[in-house]
Amino acid sequence: MKCPVFKQCGGCSYQHNDYPAYLDKQQNKLHDLLSSFAQVRPILAMKDPFYYRNKVQAVVSVTPKGQVITGNYKEQSHKVVSVDHCLIEDKTAQAIIHSVRQLIPSFKWTVYNEDAQRGLIRHILVRTGYKTGEVLLVIVVADKMVPGKANFVKAIRKKHPEIVGVVFNLNERKTSMVLGPKDISFSGKNHLYDELLEKKYRLSAGSFYQVNPVQTEVLYRTAIDLAQLKPSDVVIDAYSGIGTIALSLADNVKQVYAVESNREAVRDAIFNAKLNNVTNVQFFHGDATEWIHHLPIKEKDIDCLIVDPPRAGCEEAFLKTVETIKPQRMIYVSCNPETLKRDLEILSKTFHVEAIQPVDMFPWTEHVETVVLMSREVIY
Ligand code: SAH
């Protein structure tokens, strides 16, 4: 794999390898970390491991000669590396970012300077629907006054008719977070649709959505298969995002209870249940640790607990409560093997670790996804 800015960018740590060698590295890393719990199954590779990222965010910057550039922050710094062609980002998203970059000078928009905290345009964020082809464009600005917004929208939609909405998001703070807390306005829609495992999803600019739509189906199918669900099962989906795991398995079980802390994502999840005519999933807005401590159902009725926490893993208090409620089976979907290992040290006191299945969700990067099946009684 050949990327001209591989060294400066730092996004893909393993680009100097070929794909099988890259997969071996991930496999060995997981073996070292997790094999004391159970054998680590061979990682599920991606057929075509390029241009997969459906969420592409570019920092906008300007060279000393005044040329507008877009790209990524150099690893561990705030220096911007200009990226013209990225091998893991969706191609349409990249083309739209190029077009926005070209339009910036013609609208006389200034580029935000982080040190001086002056200027207008900070980031361009593009989300693409892999199955629907819909695109949502978000322009992150540092000031409410954006001259020529309507004409900009007209120009960019003319060039890229797949854009279903343009959102102007305000981020006035000195922060490395891309999105600010408020949108100033939007034109068209402020969300897009995509499909996973035959279900349709609405997602907003700020909601979490897995970044590799092809491997997400592999991941969810793996989790559902490992869970060995029955039509009489009651399932909990903790850290449920816009409801994708809960809704993907709803047809296989009696009832699902899901909890998520991001209000916008919960709103999307409730909408998505209706959109897919799913009536046996109930979504709760709240902190998973608190929610599980005050369960809305009888503990003994839970057949399967699914967790899919952020990189930090589960809080210890959450795991302590899980120990006391002891669901029959537990599925842990993890995007960080280090915190997974830490959490398995606790969980393996109560559960048998039955299967560890890695999925290559982020080819060429250092990140890797793992699904773990645990049960109270030995299954295999
Ligand atoms: N299962 C979903 C989302 C996984 S990402 C999917 O596959 O798309 C992790 C999610 O956990 C995010 O949506 C994040 O908002 C949510 N989250 C983070 N901390 C949380 C907490 N303490 N309680 C509940 N949800 C939390």
Residues whose N, C-alpha, C, O or C-beta is under 5 A from the ligand:
A	BS01	SAH	F208 Y209 Q210 Y239 S240 G241 T244 I245 V259 E260 S261 N262 G286 D287 A288 D308 P309 P310
